Amino acid sequence: LKALLTVLVEQISAQVGVLQSDVSVLLTEWQKHDYLCNQRLTYTSGSDTRYGIGLGITPQGFYRFLDTMGMEHTIIGGQLRPWNGTTDPVFSTSSAAA
């Protein structure tokens, strides 16, 4: 058991070192495991609620999503969750940046 724990700690330490040394590696790994990326989501901040599609994180750590009007948002606070409505929100076919 001690040998297994030693190997696990070494592997975790090595992975943390790689992720800390290269932001692009961290972003790539995050995108592989980002449950909301390319999925419909609900974003809530205070009384503001928007529906959209997750686009993943930026190099600065913000989360990006495209709302139903085609506006891209970068956010750092609020609540993101999978959209679980009974009817699909209407998505615009045009795209614009916010």
QUILINBEL-V863272 format. One record per helix or strand of 3 or more residues. SS is the DSSP state (H for helix, E for strand). FROM is the first residue (numbers start at 1). TO is the last residue. If there is no record, write none. Layout:
SS/FROM/TO  SS/FROM/TO
This chain:
H/2/21  H/23/33  E/40/45  E/48/57  E/63/67  E/71/75  E/79/82
